[in-house]
Amino acid sequence: HLGEQQQWGKWTGSDRATKVPLLVVPPKSRAADVRTGVKCDRPVSLIDLYLTLIDLCGLPTKTDLDGASLLPLLANPEAPREEPVITTFDRGNFSVRAGRWRFIHYEDGEEELYDHRADPHEWTNLIGDAGHEEVLRRLRDRLPKMPAAPLGKRAK
């Protein structure tokens, strides 16, 4: 951010702050399982990389970890991705990206909702607009549950 949306750094839940480039080059032994030279625009998380590497190396799947292997998206960049991507910035501030939607919830209760299909630069906050109640409910349900503040610390 260079002043866009009154921000001067990456400490937000906006798309501009949470995106990083990700390039995957499969091992030669798995090249047939991956479509090369194509772009996938599905939101994914860096937490998915470990499970993806396990998959690409043919190691036993681990079920006790967060994230999901990206191998289905590497094989078919148009494949659906059901799990939303959740990012956090400071205590109680979360961003949920699911398909075309980005939902941001701040610790103070403020919220933002953006439709990336209609507004890829996140200029129009749709919170309060009629017709988005179901999307909001679904995205709010994906927010992590916050543990109680540590002893000796009060909520602001």
Secondary structure, DSSP 4 states (H G I P E B T S, - for coil): --SGGG--SS-SSSHHHH---------GGGGGGS--S----S---GGGHHHHHHHHTTPPP-SSSSS--SHHHHH-TTS---SPEEEE-STT-EEEEETTEEEEE-TTS-EEEEETTT-TT--S--TT-TT-HHHHHHHHTTSPPPPPPPTT----
